[in-house]
Amino acid sequence: MIPQRKSLVGWLWVVATTAFAPRPTRQWTRLPDSFGPTRFHGIHACRPRDGTSLSVLPHSDLQRVREVREMPEPLPLELKNSYYLLRHGQSTANVAQVISSDRMTLAYTDKHDVTLSGYQQGKDAASQLLDALERNATRGENVVFVSSPFARARSTARACLDGLQELDERVQALGLLVNTNVVLDERLMERFFGRLDDEAIYTYSYVWPLDKFNVTHTAFGVESVAAVCTRLHELVTALEETYERAHIVCVSHADVLQIAQLYAARADNVGAFSSYRFRNGEVRSMILGTTACLPEPSPLLPPERGTKV
């Protein structure tokens, strides 16, 4: 009986110390569902510590990676809104040279946030965005940021908005209305890399060549190109139902944005997306129905150890 009492005391000690241990401070605080300018059903909002606000789309099952047997229908050739693709700034995962795609540990957390250099890249992206808006925008139209819920994308959206604030004279000259709320949408999350998550980035070379030959493959448990296109189609459909004549900035990740630009352009092989790399903090207009405006493709070379992607 004495050993049992000792075990019981030890167990009670573990429970007590666990129950009263200090908890890490979370960055986001849930606000009422009615908060925010968007009209999506079931939206909730979060407020960062700096007092700014973010509207958030409903959660899906983060663990679910959809298996898709074929590509979705192409995007329409005419949309009510204009879309711009912004890759996040340099992140701590980029510096560590690891694949960072696990949505269960990355969505709505601070893990693998941007570096100081990455924040500046996001801020500098404001000038690129205004260059694109000067070609497309009309006075009185809205600019809306929609972001992946991963920290590196959220912070880049915030940095770009900071950059627009510093370039307010250009914004005012264009007569644009910039919405300072950032809408978070899980359909912009990083492509999930399955068993390769948290591995060195040279293991991308295990997947990208297969993408070129089969857009539905899920080798190593990765999310297929077709599955990414499916969620992007659903995202654009939802945004088209919500906004009209808006300029929507989609802040996301390299693979997702590279897939998006080829899918929107109706490229013959969306699986060749890895030849059209986005730099950290780069902005591109999403062009519909033609590949003529895509950058020159780069040869697909497997990343070597120590290569930054």
N, C-alpha and C positions, 0 to 999 in steps of 0.2 A: 504493500500500500504506500510505503514512503516514496518509492520511485514514481508512483502515479501522482502523488501530491506534488512532487518536484516538477513533473511534466505539466501538471495543471497550472502551477505557478508560472512556469516558463511561458505557457500558452497565453495566460492572462497578461503577462508582461508584453508579449508581442502585440496582442490586440490593443493594449493601452497606448503603447508607443506609436503604433500605426494610426490609431484614431486621432491622436493629438499632435502628430507630426505636422510641421508647417507645409502648406500646399503651395506649389508654384503659382505665380500670378498669371492669369490668362490675359491675352491682349484684347479679347472681344467680349462685349457685354450684350446680351440679347435685348432687343427693344421690341415694342409692340408690333404685331403683324401689319398694322395700318401705316407704319412709318415708310417714308420713301416715295419718290415720284412715279415709280413704275406701276403697272397694272397687272402684273402676273398674279395668278391665284396662289395664295399661301405664302407670299413673301414674308420673310422676317428680316430684320436689320441688325447690324452690329455697329458699335461705336468704338473706334480705337481710342487709346489713351489721350491722343492730342485733341480730342473733342470733335474731329470731323466724323462724318457718317458714311456708312456703306450699306446699300440695299443688297439683299442676298436672295437668290432664287431658291426654291424648295430643294431640300436634300434628296438625292437619290440614294440607293444602297451603294455606299462607297466601295464595298467589297466586290460588287458585281462587275465583272468584265464580260461584256456581251460577246457571244459567238455569232458571227455574221457570215453567211454563206455566199453572199454576192454584194456587189456595190449598190448603194442606194441610187435612186433617180438623180439625174443631174440637177444642180440648182437652176432656177429659171434664168433666162437671159436678161430679164428686166426685173429689178427689185425696187421697192419703194425707198429704200435707204442706201447709202453708200457705206462701204466697209473698208477699214484700214487694219492692217495686221502689225502688231508691235510685239517683238520678242523681249522677254524680260532682260534686265541688265545682269551683269556678272553676279553669280551667286557663290555662296561658300561651297556648294557642291561642284561648281565649275572649277574653283581653286583646288579642291581636293581631288578633282578628276575622277569622280564617281557618278554612276547613273543614279538619278534621284527621281523616282516615279511612284513610290508607294503611297497611294492616296490616303490610306488609313493613318499614316503618321505625318503626312505633309499637308493635307487639306485643312484649312482653318487653324493652322498652328504657325509657330515662328521658325520652324526647322528649315534650314537651308535658305535663309533670307538672302537679300542682296548684300554685297560688300559696299564699302564707300564708293569704290569705282563703279559698281553696278548702279548705285543710286544716281551718280552723275550721268551715267549713260542713259538712264531713264529720263533725267531732266533734259539732257541734250536732245532727246528724241522729240521734244516739243517743237523744235525748229524744223525737223524733218516733217512732222505732222502738219505744221502750218504751210510748208511748201506744197504738200499734197492738197490741202484744203484750198489754197489759193487757186488751184486748177479746177476744183470741183464745186466749191461751196457758193451759196447765195446768201445774201444778207438776211438775218433773222432766223437762220436754221440752227438747229441744236447739235452740239457735240456731246456724245455719250460714251463713257468708258465701261466696257464689260470685261471682266477679268476672271482668269482661273483663280480658285481659292487658295492656291499655293502661295506661300509668303513671298517668294521672289517675283511673282507676277503682281500680286497686290501692291507691293512696295514700288514696283516700276510704274504702275498706274498712278500711284500717289506722287511719285517723282515727276512724271510727265505733266501732271496737273500743276505741280509747283513750277515747272518750267513754263507752262502756259501763263501762269500768273506773272512771272517775270517778263514775259513777252506780251503783256496786256495791250500795248499799243498796236501790235500787229493784229491781235484778236479783235480789238475794237475797230480797226480799219476794215476788217473783213465783215464786221457786223454779226459775229457769231455769238451764240449763247452757249457757254460751256457749263454743262451740268457737273458740279463738283462731287456728287455722289458717285461711287464706283459700284456697279452691279456685279456681284460675284455669281458665276455660273459654272457648275461642275462639268458641263460639256466642253469647257476649255481647259480641263485638267491635262497634265502631261500624259502622253501615251504611256500605258503601263508596260513595263519590261519584264514582268514575271520573275523568273528565277535569276535574271541578270540584274535585278534591282540591287543597288549598293555595290555592284561590281565595278571594276575599273572601266573607264570609258572606251578602251580599245575593244571591249566586247560588243560594242555596237556593230562591229564588222561581222559578228555572227548572224545578225538579223537583216541589215540593210540589203545585202545581195539577194536574200530570199524574197524581200519585199518586191524587188524588181520583176520577179518571175511569178509571184503568187500573192495577190493583195488580200487573200483571206487566210493566210497561214498564221498559226499561233505557236510556232516553234519556241521552246523555252518558256511557254506560258505567256508570251507577249500578246498585247492587244493588236489585232490585225489592222492593216491600213483601211480595210472596208469598214471595220467597226468605228474607227475614228471618223471616217467620212459620214457614217450614219449619224453619229451624235452631232457633227457639224451641220448636217442637213436639218436636224431637229432644232438646233440652236437658231439658225437663220430663219427657219419657219416661225419660231416663237417670237423672235425680234421683229419680223415683218408684221406680225399680228399686233405688236405693241407700239411700234414707232412708225412715223411717216415723215419722209424727207429729213431724216436725221443722218448725222455722220457718226457711225458707230466704230469705236476703236476697240478691237479685240486684243487683249493683252494675254499672251499665252507662251507656249514653249516651242522649241525649234521644230521637232518632228510634227507637232500638231499644225503649226503655221505653214510649214513646207507642204504638208499634205493638203491643207486648205487651199493654198494658191493654185496647185495643180488641179484639184477637184473643181474649184470655181472656174478655172480656165478650160475645163473639159479636155484636159490632156489625154492623149491616147493611153498612156500608162502612168497612172497616179503613183504607182509603186516606185517610180524613178525619182521621187521627191527628194531623196538625199543628195542629189546632184545640184540642188538649188538652195544652198545653205543661207540661213538668216544669221547675221551677226548679232551679238548681244546689243540690245537697244536699237535695233534697226526697225524702221517703219516702211511698209509697202502698201500701196493701194491694192485691194482685192479686185482683180479684173475678171469679168465674166465672159466666158465663151470663146476666148482666144488665148493662144500661147504666145502671141507676138510680143507682148509686153513683159514676158518673163525674162529674168537675167540670163546671161549665158550660162549653160550648165557647166559644172566642174566635174572632172572625172571622179568616179566613185573609187576612192582609195581607202583601204581599211586603215582606221586610226592605229598608230603605233603607240607603244608605251610612252607616256609622258606627253602625248598630244592633247591639246585643249580643243574641245569641240564646242 
